[in-house]
Amino acid sequence: MDLTTNYMGLTLPTPIIAGSSGMTSSVKQIKALADNGAGAVVLKSIFEEEVMHEYADFIQTAKTEYGDPQYFDYDGQRNPIEYYDYMIREENLKKYIELVEGCKASVKIPVIASINCFFYSVEWLSYAANLQRAGADGLELNMFFPPTDFKHFREEKEALYFKIAEQVTQAVSIPVALKISPYFTDLGPMIQRLSKTGIKGIVLFNRFFSPDFDIDKLEVKPSFVFSTPSDLALSLRWIAVMANKVDCHLAASTGVHDAAAVIKLLLAGAHAVQVASCLYKNGPTFIREMLGGLEAWMTGKRYRDLADFRGKLSQERSADPAIYERAQFMRYFGGKRNVRL
Ligand SMILES: Cc1cc2nc3c(=O)[nH]c(=O)nc-3n(C[C@H](O)[C@H](O)[C@H](O)COP(=O)(O)O)c2cc1C
């Protein structure tokens, strides 16, 4: 049985990618994921914001201990604030580069580095160039400019997605994917237009940390970290709708908790399927379990490779394309009296 897939021009031995998360932040874990059949790995993102937080912490500590950091005396050559900003950035980037290099030395599957920077930051380009140099096989731009930002207009924020995608793809020769959220006004056309920027893959969709409330302590607390199987619905619909309407490959992310979900997303038209929550819950061996389920299903259907069935249930190839656009819980779907609500 042949489970290889081509995703953004890279050859993956299997279609299951270990998605970006804490599970992909060390060489040891990544080796375990590869040993259990991951087709590729997307490393935990390098976050520009994290660098900024470290910098802010440093300045705070320095102020408490030494007074105004403007007056730090170390070599009299450079502005100390700029110097420490630079040092912290370099230290973080160095650690991430070491992670890329360590993975490349330990696993044969493609290693995709992941970048998350601020809106207007030039760091997108700098990180991309550095990670290509470190040996990453591809890049995933974890791009999310929150819709909770009220200072900038939608057009301005959307334009940045295009600008960054175009500039990064021109700056590096390795394939670049965009991992996006579903929070766009006009999602379908937006995905289609993004696919024409020179990128080789789009990941539908990222899932974010959400706040929850502790009603006894009357506090906000972090929660809903992991997805549930019902979260699959959103990525399934959108992979099926967008397959064959984009100029790049699609990878699915969110809500994959068993082999059936992997199969559904391939039937919808995905070239690869990313998993994160299920790895936290079941460990790296769960990839092997899901691959076993995929192979058993393919054997039953007499499919020999993924191309035999990829996209078979995409909207374009569906006998009932309208079903993908239904939104309301009406009594009758597709003219058939088979759904009672
Ligand atoms: C603890 C945790 C950390 C994550 N860190 C990142 C990250 O650094 N970058 C990123 O693009 N996605 C990150 N994600 C999102 C996952 O890659 C994935 O898109 C999301 O969890 C949905 O997939 P799932 O349903 O398989 O969990 C993280 C997810 C979890 C649960």
The ligand as a Tripos MOL2 file, in Angstrom:
@<TRIPOS>MOLECULE
LIG
   31    33     1     0     0
SMALL
NO_CHARGES

@<TRIPOS>ATOM
      1 C1         -0.7400   23.2130   23.2280 C.3       1 LIG1
      2 C2         -0.8180   23.6470   21.7920 C.ar      1 LIG1
      3 C3          0.2100   24.4470   21.2590 C.ar      1 LIG1
      4 C4          0.1230   24.8950   19.9440 C.ar      1 LIG1
      5 N1          1.1280   25.6750   19.4240 N.ar      1 LIG1
      6 C5          1.0510   26.1050   18.1310 C.ar      1 LIG1
      7 C6          2.0920   26.8740   17.5520 C.ar      1 LIG1
      8 O1          3.1220   27.1880   18.1700 O.2       1 LIG1
      9 N2          1.9430   27.2900   16.2630 N.ar      1 LIG1
     10 C7          0.8370   26.9690   15.5040 C.ar      1 LIG1
     11 O2          0.7580   27.3670   14.3420 O.2       1 LIG1
     12 N3         -0.1560   26.2080   16.0400 N.ar      1 LIG1
     13 C8         -0.0730   25.7850   17.3120 C.ar      1 LIG1
     14 N4         -1.0810   25.0210   17.8400 N.ar      1 LIG1
     15 C9         -2.2590   24.7220   17.0100 C.3       1 LIG1
     16 C10        -2.1480   23.3300   16.3820 C.3       1 LIG1
     17 O3         -1.0650   23.2430   15.4830 O.3       1 LIG1
     18 C11        -3.4300   22.9750   15.6240 C.3       1 LIG1
     19 O4         -3.5860   23.8340   14.5140 O.3       1 LIG1
     20 C12        -4.6660   23.0760   16.4780 C.3       1 LIG1
     21 O5         -4.4370   22.5620   17.7820 O.3       1 LIG1
     22 C13        -5.8210   22.3000   15.8530 C.3       1 LIG1
     23 O6         -5.4810   20.9550   15.6150 O.3       1 LIG1
     24 P1         -5.9330   19.7620   16.5970 P.3       1 LIG1
     25 O7         -7.4120   19.7400   16.5760 O.co2     1 LIG1
     26 O8         -5.3100   18.5340   16.0120 O.co2     1 LIG1
     27 O9         -5.3940   20.0940   17.9470 O.co2     1 LIG1
     28 C14        -1.0000   24.5450   19.1440 C.ar      1 LIG1
     29 C15        -1.9810   23.7010   19.6850 C.ar      1 LIG1
     30 C16        -1.9040   23.2550   20.9710 C.ar      1 LIG1
     31 C17        -2.9870   22.3710   21.5380 C.3       1 LIG1
@<TRIPOS>BOND
     1     1     2 1
     2     2     3 ar
     3     2    30 ar
     4     3     4 ar
     5     4     5 ar
     6     4    28 ar
     7     5     6 ar
     8     6     7 ar
     9     6    13 1
    10     7     8 2
    11     7     9 ar
    12     9    10 ar
    13    10    11 2
    14    10    12 ar
    15    12    13 ar
    16    13    14 ar
    17    14    15 1
    18    14    28 ar
    19    15    16 1
    20    16    17 1
    21    16    18 1
    22    18    19 1
    23    18    20 1
    24    20    21 1
    25    20    22 1
    26    22    23 1
    27    23    24 1
    28    24    25 2
    29    24    26 1
    30    24    27 1
    31    28    29 ar
    32    29    30 ar
    33    30    31 1
@<TRIPOS>SUBSTRUCTURE
     1 LIG1         1 GROUP 0 **** ****
